[in-house]
Amino acid sequence: MATASVGFTACDDDDTTFEPVNVVTPDNGELTFTTNSIEVKIGAQNKASLPIETSAGGLKAFSLNPEVAEVVEVDGVPMIEGLKNGVTEVMVSDANNNYKSLKVDVYTTNDKLELNAASLTAKLPYGLRATTTDAYVVLGNGGYVITCDNEAVEASIDSESGVIRLTTIVNDDPVECKITVTDCRKLSASMNVTIEGDLIAFTDGDLLEISEIDYNTGQLDGKTPSYLYDPECWFGQRISDGMITFGGIYEVWGYTGAAAQIVYPEGTKVGEEVDGTFIYGDWSRDEYPGKVKILVDNDAKRVGVWYNVDKEAKKVSRGYVVWKK
């Protein structure tokens, strides 16, 4: 590789300046990089140039995963823009059809991971296993994992979105724990969490988990009827006197062996709270009045929840039914 000094002269009657500029001239037109991997921060303002050391000119480049990073042209020069946390490769070629791969590590932050609070108080229904999603990552690089110092609390985290799920049972005494989240770049942050019991039926985390169930099932206060999964269970709906009944029931020898059904008015819209009934059976059959809300109703499935809150008894009762159509 040869290096030449090229002179630029500015002409003026009174003044003349000369500034040497080093121009890299490859001996054989070889395509080389100054480094085989680079880090790029997400954002259009953080575009990175290709680390070209030598080439034959006529550079072209494209990303193998344009969801993570894409190559954009700025004033005729290919630049790399990070779009999403992750790792991809950018393929570079020059006028002599030389090709070379560049590893690109896209990140959001390289100095700290941040949660939505240093300490948090969340509320769950009294006496029932329930989930809160009040804690989440505000700033991080994805690939999240979580630890919790209290075995009574089940902690999980969405590795990409950073939404944290904390599941436990709370009675009169609050449950306390410390959670620590670490991302793919080994950045960490901790949060002290206090979980208290309250007279609520469902948290947003509970409703999310129930909505995601993808098989026929029903539950009342944490219990599922013994034979509800028997192939002879009837799952579906019937309409009588303007009321819809949907769910599963198993009858044997004239007895109700299992039942988990929700009854609510015809015409109820998804997300609407209405008066309704939960039918539960495990070698008996009982009907419980309360409130009903349909969470999902599409061509694939219907999901509904039922609940009743007794403030005087400081008791919350709740159930759900999932019907795969």
Buried (B, 14 or more C-beta within 10 A) or exposed (E): EEEEEEEEEEEEEEEEEEEEEEEEEBEEBBBBBEEEEBBBBBEEEEBBEBBBEBBBEEBEBEBEBEEBBBBBEEEEEBBBBBBBBBBBBBBBBBEBEBEBEBEBBBBBBEEEBBBBBEEBBBBBBBBBBBBBBBBBBEBBBBBBEBEBEBEEBEBBBBEEEBBBBBBBBBEEEBBBBBBBBBBBBEBBBBBBBBBBBBEBBBBEBBBBBBBEBEEBBBBBBEEBBEBBBEEEBEBBBEEEEEBBBBBBBBBEEEEBBBBBBBBBBEEBEEEEEEEBBBBBBBEEBEEBEBBBBBBBBEEEBBBBBBBBBEEEEEBBBBBBBBBBE
